[in-house]
Amino acid sequence: MTTLTIGTALGDPDAKVALDARRFNRHTFWVGQSGSGKTYALGVVLEQLLLETELPMIVFDPNGDFTRLQETRLTANEADAARVAASDIRVFRSGAGEGERLHARFVDLSAASKAAVLQMDPIADADEYNALIHLEQDAESLDGRGMVPDLLASADSAKVRLAKRIENLQVLEWNLWSRGANSVVDVVDERPRVTVLDLGGFEHPAEPKVAALAVLEHLWARREERRPVLIVIDEAHNLCSPNPETAVERALTEQLVQIAAEGRKFGLWLLLSTQRPTKIHPNVLSQCDNLALMRVNAPRDLAELADVFGFASEDAIRRSAEFVQGQALFAGGFISAPTFVQMGARITEEAGGDVKVPLRAER
């Protein structure tokens, strides 16, 4: 059995705690309020999966916290540092900074997702929707700005209305689109050990959600290939709300609900990290068989966790309100019994982090 050493037992620093790597073939829920050390601790587990398994990971990273995953700390031992350096870790940036640009192709989206991006209803906007799905354009022109003039020049009134909609929404101005170049899904198909998607640098609020939708739709479309991948979603409430408001958010949530319900048998496994369980769609939360719980104080959240995760006692879950930074409860299929853990140290660098209060210099 391959085990992932993640820290020590709370109160016994000599007792190492390990997770069963095989049981990441179930969905995992990771929760902890701000300041609990959730993102740092998640990095500890992702590093162990990188070092001890061959499981590819896709990390949806809204705050750029995992963009330095390929950089090891000076405190890392030489063997671990060498293995990380030899790993295929790809980082795709949405904003400033070194690295490949995070791009997707509009034409790769499903018809329903294209309509969601363009805020179209297939019934209320039937003519425009029909014009969209019957566009005979190549990938480059559909993703480029040349599409609108062509549609405006058409004798088909539906195409003209579609062009005006695209122009008014300024969708083709998004930095997300590849405009005929490579898409991140091309790299996802290559299955690097880790693919980090930095979602935080886009200008339009819908862009990170459409980027995630493009990748998740692509994985689902190819699910019959049964190629295992761990889909890690940090700050998962941004992508999997129980109350999606926009058409894009609804499409994204529906795709995640489908993966949560049916993806396990195809090798599509979720690891969702968030601050509160009530911020995650219940049809996704209820499908999780592994729990990593850090400090949570809100009584409503503790009650929700006790109700959903019956394999951990209510007393154990309520103890999380007393945790200090870096302490956690692990329960479910990936550990033999519910266990309180002091998380270990990171091997790789954590990007992001808190901004410190500027203080006066001492006199």
Secondary structure, DSSP 8 states (H G I E B T S, - for coil): --EEEEEEETTEEEEEEEEEGGGGGSEEEEE--TTS-HHHHHHHHHHHHHHH----EEEEETTSTTTTTT-B-TTS-HHHHHHHHHS-EEEEESSSSSSEE--B-GGGS-HHHHHHHTT--TTTTHHHHHHHHT----HHHHTSTTHHHHHHT-S-HHHHHHHHHHHHHTGGG-TTB-TTS--HHHHHHH--SEEEEE-TT-SSTTHHHHHHHHHHHHHHHTGGG---EEEEETTGGGTS-SS--SHHHHHHHHHHHHHHHHGGGGTEEEEEEES-GGGS-HHHHTTEEEEEE-----HHHHHHHHHH-TTS-HHHHHGGGG--TTEEEEEETTSSS-EEEEE---SB---------------
